[in-house]
Amino acid sequence: MADNILDAFKEDQSKTVIDTDRKMRVGIIGTGWIADAHIKSYLNQPDVELVAGADLIPGKAAAFFAKHGVEGVKTDYASHKEMLDDESLHLDAVSICTYNRQHAEPAIYALNKGVNVLLEKPFTVTLDEAIEVMRAEKASGKVLSIGFQPRLDANMKKIKEIVESGELGTIYYIQTGGGRRRGIPTPFGTTFIEDETAGLGALADIGCYSLDMVLNAIGYPKPLTVSGYKSAFFGTDPNYSNYVKTGHPEYAKKFGVDDFAAAFIRLEGDIIVDFRISWAMNMDTAGDTLILGTKGGLRIPSTECWNGTVGGAMKVYHEIAGSQVCTEIPVITMKGPSLFDRKIRTFLDACKTGAPAPVPSSQILYNQAILDGIAKSAELGREIEIEIPEI
Ligand SMILES: NC(=O)c1ccc[n+]([C@@H]2O[C@H](COP(=O)([O-])OP(=O)(O)OC[C@H]3O[C@@H](n4cnc5c(N)ncnc54)[C@H](O)[C@@H]3O)[C@@H](O)[C@H]2O)c1
């Protein structure tokens, strides 16, 4: 009851006034699965004109806009380059919705053309690519935001608020990750599982979210060292149950990434992150996220598959006058726009006002450095130091 009364005073983002005098001319690069979510959210913005779309597959972009009932969009481009070279478009911004291996190149090309970029997660595949994108961002002065919409969930924000409140004291250990029992993402083909398109598997696909949840909460300290592991026992098995169910045993031969990864990461400030992530494993969960501090510990129930929020009520374990107690943090039910609408809106607002990117590359650089470090350490079979060059 009390919550209902207080909720009535909370800001309803759907009532935020949007300056419609200045329309944003937007293009979409890559018109596959996630581009659906982008276009739906752009169509909910009164100050957006969708002017162009490009996909490597001939006819795919045209069919995409037709499916969404959007007319008058130019789509006769063989790739992102032709679209971005078309000066008649006067593009203000692009969403880059391409597979992971095609994140860096279109992002650099767009920034070099002076176009603001909303780049889907993960940032890139390698740390080197992320550095190159950030150099282009710096030279352009344009907005680059990385597509981590779970950041905009009120429960995710609550994690950061709890840490920043000091209730947990000094943070020294974090366990995080997530896990699907059978969830290799192949419903729309093989772009998530082939090395030449995805580059990394579960590690980057959902691992980047788990890392962002905790690293954002503690202020993104610099990663120092990592000992990583990755495997692919399920994805490479033609008898993997979901391949059999969907009649695609040949996917096993195409599988060139990881379906499970784990790591032990040291961060600046003497903080340890114990991480594991899975698309497929013989276990129901890879465990809840735990943040241990000198005054309190936070348990964040895991979700089976990342959907941008917590898997249940969070709990703070602490001590009051010598008694060990546990305080439950109720799950916050979000009202108003979807997380994707918020992701698109906050990006557009940053482009229009010159405000910082909602999910800045300077933070996600450390996320990417860890993913890259895990992959490299796993290949070498030993711990490595994470070295991040100057941008
Ligand atoms: N934020 C989220 O919730 C979320 C959810 C799913 C996927 N994603 C991310 O979105 C990205 C795309 O995923 P998807 O499922 O849409 O993949 P997809 O394979 O369905 O679509 C990608 C499309 O990009 C096109 N493409 C690739 N390179 C291109 C280029 N240079 N120019 C033009 N078109 C190009 C491909 O032909 C393909 O049609 C991935 O990096 C994934 O991690 C994010």
The ligand as a Tripos MOL2 file, in Angstrom:
@<TRIPOS>MOLECULE
LIG
   44    48     1     0     0
SMALL
NO_CHARGES

@<TRIPOS>ATOM
      1 N1         20.3300   -5.9040  -26.6120 N.am      1 LIG1
      2 C1         19.7330   -7.0640  -26.7550 C.2       1 LIG1
      3 O1         18.8340   -7.4110  -25.9920 O.2       1 LIG1
      4 C2         20.1720   -7.9880  -27.8450 C.ar      1 LIG1
      5 C3         19.4100   -9.1250  -28.1220 C.ar      1 LIG1
      6 C4         19.8080   -9.9350  -29.1990 C.ar      1 LIG1
      7 C5         20.9470   -9.6210  -29.9240 C.ar      1 LIG1
      8 N2         21.6850   -8.5280  -29.6020 N.ar      1 LIG1
      9 C6         22.9310   -8.2070  -30.3430 C.3       1 LIG1
     10 O2         22.5760   -7.6920  -31.6060 O.3       1 LIG1
     11 C7         23.5110   -8.1190  -32.5990 C.3       1 LIG1
     12 C8         22.7550   -8.7200  -33.7720 C.3       1 LIG1
     13 O3         22.0370   -9.8410  -33.3300 O.3       1 LIG1
     14 P1         20.8530  -10.4470  -34.2130 P.3       1 LIG1
     15 O4         20.2500  -11.5350  -33.4260 O.co2     1 LIG1
     16 O5         19.9760   -9.3650  -34.7240 O.co2     1 LIG1
     17 O6         21.7010  -11.0720  -35.4250 O.3       1 LIG1
     18 P2         21.1720  -11.4580  -36.8850 P.3       1 LIG1
     19 O7         22.1730  -12.3720  -37.4420 O.co2     1 LIG1
     20 O8         19.7320  -11.8760  -36.8130 O.co2     1 LIG1
     21 O9         21.2080  -10.0850  -37.6880 O.3       1 LIG1
     22 C9         22.3810   -9.4160  -38.0260 C.3       1 LIG1
     23 C10        22.1880   -8.8360  -39.4210 C.3       1 LIG1
     24 O10        23.2660   -7.9420  -39.6940 O.3       1 LIG1
     25 C11        23.5710   -8.0550  -41.0700 C.3       1 LIG1
     26 N3         24.9240   -7.5030  -41.2730 N.ar      1 LIG1
     27 C12        26.0960   -7.9880  -40.8040 C.ar      1 LIG1
     28 N4         27.1170   -7.1720  -41.1470 N.ar      1 LIG1
     29 C13        26.5760   -6.1450  -41.8400 C.ar      1 LIG1
     30 C14        27.1030   -4.9750  -42.4390 C.ar      1 LIG1
     31 N5         28.4180   -4.6860  -42.3890 N.pl3     1 LIG1
     32 N6         26.2650   -4.1270  -43.0850 N.ar      1 LIG1
     33 C15        24.9480   -4.3880  -43.1130 C.ar      1 LIG1
     34 N7         24.3790   -5.4900  -42.5640 N.ar      1 LIG1
     35 C16        25.1770   -6.3470  -41.9320 C.ar      1 LIG1
     36 C17        23.4270   -9.5290  -41.3520 C.3       1 LIG1
     37 O11        23.2910   -9.8090  -42.7270 O.3       1 LIG1
     38 C18        22.1960   -9.8760  -40.5370 C.3       1 LIG1
     39 O12        21.0160   -9.7420  -41.2980 O.3       1 LIG1
     40 C19        24.4580   -9.1020  -31.8960 C.3       1 LIG1
     41 O13        25.7050   -8.4890  -31.6780 O.3       1 LIG1
     42 C20        23.7660   -9.4340  -30.5960 C.3       1 LIG1
     43 O14        24.6790   -9.6480  -29.5170 O.3       1 LIG1
     44 C21        21.3080   -7.6970  -28.5840 C.ar      1 LIG1
@<TRIPOS>BOND
     1     1     2 1
     2     2     3 2
     3     2     4 1
     4     4     5 ar
     5     4    44 ar
     6     5     6 ar
     7     6     7 ar
     8     7     8 ar
     9     8     9 1
    10     8    44 ar
    11     9    10 1
    12     9    42 1
    13    10    11 1
    14    11    12 1
    15    11    40 1
    16    12    13 1
    17    13    14 1
    18    14    15 2
    19    14    16 1
    20    14    17 1
    21    17    18 1
    22    18    19 2
    23    18    20 1
    24    18    21 1
    25    21    22 1
    26    22    23 1
    27    23    24 1
    28    23    38 1
    29    24    25 1
    30    25    26 1
    31    25    36 1
    32    26    27 ar
    33    26    35 ar
    34    27    28 ar
    35    28    29 ar
    36    29    30 ar
    37    29    35 ar
    38    30    31 1
    39    30    32 ar
    40    32    33 ar
    41    33    34 ar
    42    34    35 ar
    43    36    37 1
    44    36    38 1
    45    38    39 1
    46    40    41 1
    47    40    42 1
    48    42    43 1
@<TRIPOS>SUBSTRUCTURE
     1 LIG1         1 GROUP 0 **** ****
